[in-house]
Amino acid sequence: MGVNKFTDLTPEEFKRLMLPSLNTNHSLEGIDYIYNPSSKKNLPSEVDWRVKGAVNPVKDQGQCGSCWAFSAVGSLESQYFIHKGISVSLSEQNLMDCSSDDPYDNDGCDGGLPIEALNYVKDNGGIDTESSYPYEETDDDCSYDENDVGAQISGVSQIESGNEDALADAVANKGPISVCVDASFFQNYEGGVLNEPSCTQDTNHAVVIIGYGTDPDDGDYWLVRNSWGEDWGEDGYIRMARNCDNQCGIANSAIYPIV
């Protein structure tokens, strides 16, 4: 732990600004597939999808609880590169403005769910590019334009809830995964492996797992892409404890779009 741009906030201010409650305790409605781990395959000891060019630069959601949109977009951008060979920056604002109505019920800067964001993309027939529909750090009227679509998906797959082994398999074999975590201990993170046994299963932030590995001093970790800018954490990333009883609920709501 150390000093970063959130250090001057009280814990209450930090949670109010950056950590909207994410109600992930709902049915699997909207899930098209359950991921089946490749049990016969030995997993690599470490994975980092950045080295394959599959991860876009870290973005910054600002003081807006739109992490759910950034998590969904982050996973989709990577999956699109892996399957199509095309690097594209997609519009979080499109999700914020256009997935608030039933049946998605996302709430812009006041929170939402990556699964519902991706369900919107699937049902809508695509998501616009960021250049055509830039981020505004606030909610606005829906301005989706089918002529500016940057990516489409055919469905959403979920990894078995709470299963870190299955999650590692998916990260290694499918690519970056959208997850929800308890990020209450992110406020003063500066670097290293975050291992906080008192971290709960009550998720309040959505991020993207882009790899995993083992630190010689601090043990197994997940490599996580956050959306608080490159001036936070390890150039915008955080390493979170892995194989520690699903710490911070990291494997509870793991999903990825099917491109």
N, C-alpha and C positions, 0 to 999 in steps of 0.2 A: 504494500500500500504506500501511497505517496501523495504528492500534490498535483492536481490537474484543474481544468477549467470549472469543475463542479465543486471543488473543495470549499469555497466560500458559502455555498448553500447549506441550509440546515437539512437534515435528513427528510423532514416533512416537505420542504420546498423542492428538494430533488425528486422525491416520489411524485409530487403533484405535477411537476413540469415534464418529467421524463418517463415515468413508469405508470401508465394507465393499467388498470386491472384487466387481465385477459381471461375471460371465462372460457377456459378450454374444457371444462367438465360437461361436455355435451355429447350427443350420439355421433356416430360416424356418418351421418347423413351428408352426402356430398362427396364422400370418398369413393373413388372408382375401383381402386385396387389396394390390396394389402401386400406389402413387399415381402417376397420370399427369399431369405438369405441363401447365398450360394455355399451350402454347408461343406461341399467337397473342395472348396478353394481355400488355400492358405492366404490370409490377408497380409499385405505388406506391413512392415513394422511402423512405417510412417507414410502419411499422405499429405500432400499440399497441392491443391489444384491450381494455385497461382503459377507454379512452374510450367504448367501446360497452357498458360494463357487463358484459362477458363474463368478467371475472376476479375471483374471490373474494379477500378479504383474505389476506395471507400467513399461513401457519400455522407452527408450531414443532414439529419432530419430537423436540426434546430430545436427550438423550444416548442415542440409540437409532438403529441403522442402518436405519431404516425409510424412507429417502428414496425407494425404489422404489414404496412405497405412496402417498406424497404426490405423486410425479410422475404416477402413473397417475390418481389421483383429481383432481389439478389439471387435467389435460387433459380428463377426463370431465366435470367440473363446467362447464368452459367450453363444450365441445361441446354439452352439454345445454341451456345457455342459448341458444347460437346457433341450435339447431334446434328447441327447444321453447318458447323464451321464458321459461323457468323458472329462477330462481336458487336453487340448492340446495347445501347443504354436505353432502358425502358422507363415509362412514366409512372412514378408513384402518385403524382397528382391525379392522374386518370383514375386510379383506384380510390383515392380519397374522395373525389367528387362524384363518382358514378356507382359506387357499391354500397351506398348508405340505405337504399330502399330494401324492402322485403324481396327475396328471401335472405339477403346477405347481411343486412343490418349492421354494417360497419359504421363507425362514428367519427371519421376524420381524425382531427387532432385529439379527440377524446378516447381513442382506442378502437380496436377492431381485431380481426383474426386473419392470419395468413391463409387459412383454408378457405374462408369466405372470399377473400381477395382473388384467389386462384379459381374458385368456382365462378366468380364473375367473369374472369378472362375466358374461361372455357365456354360459358353460356353466351357471352357477348361476341364471340368469334375473333377475339384478339385484344391486344393492348397497344396503345399508341407509343411512339418513341418519346424519349425525354425531350429531344430538341423541338418536337412539335407541340408538346404539352408539358412545359417546364414546371418544376416544383415551386410552390409559392409559400410554403410553411403556414398555410391556413386553409380552411375549407372554402369551396366555391361551387358554382353551378357546374353541372356536367357539360364538358365541351369535347367529348369523344368524337373523333373523325375517322371513319373507316378507311379513308385514303391515307392515313398516317400510321397504320398498324405496323408495329415492329416485330411482333411475335404472336403465335397462336399456340394453344395446347389442346390436347384431346382428353385429358383427364388429370386426376390427382391421385397419388399413391401415398399411403401412410405406412410407416415402420411400426412394428408392434410396440405398443406403449410401454415405456419403462425398461425396454430391452437394449442395453448399451452395446451388447455384442452385435445385435441385428443392425443397430445404428452405425457402428463402425463398418460393417459389411456394406451397407448402403452407401456410405461416404466413399469407400474405396472403389466400389463397382458401378455406382450410379452418378456420383458427383455431389456438389454442394447441396445441403439439406436445410430447409427452413425449420427452426425449432423455437419454442417458447421457454423462457427460463425465469427464475427468481433473480433479478438483477439488483437487489437491494444493496449488495456489497460492491457494485460497480463504481459507486460514487468516487471513491478515493483510489481506484486502481491505477497503477502507473506502469506495471510490468510484472513478469514472472507468471507462475502458475497459481491461479486463484483456487485455493483449497479452503473452503469455509464450511465446516461440519454443521454449523447452525443455519445454513442456507435452507430454505423451505421448499416444498413442492408447489407452493402457490405462485404461479407464474405471473409476471407483470411486464415482460419485455420480450420482443421477438427479434431474433438474430439469424445468422446463417453459419452453419458449420461447414468449413471449406477444407478440413483436414484433421489429422490427429498425429500424435507422436509421443515420445517419452523424453522427459528432461532428466539428465543424469542425477540431479539433486532433488527434484521435486516430483518425479514420477510421471505417470501417464497423464496426458492432457488432450483436450479437444482444442483445435485451432478455430477460433470463432471470429467472424467478420461482423463488427458492430456498425452502427449508422450514426455515430456521433462525431464524425470527422477524423482526419488523420492526426490531429493534435491531441487525441485521447488515446490512452493505453499504449500498446506497441504499434505505433503508426496506424491506429484505428482498429487494431485487433486485440483480442484477449485470449489467453490460454486458460481454459477451465479444467479442473480436475476430472479425470476420466477413470472409470472403474472404481468409483467411490460411492457405491449405492445410489447411483442416479442422482448425484448431488445437484441441487438447484432445479430438479425436475427436467433436466436437459433432454431426456429421452421420452418424455411424456406425450409430446405433440409434434413429432417429427414427420414432415411431409416433403414431397417434391412434385413438381409438375411433370406430366408426361408430354414430351414434345414429339 
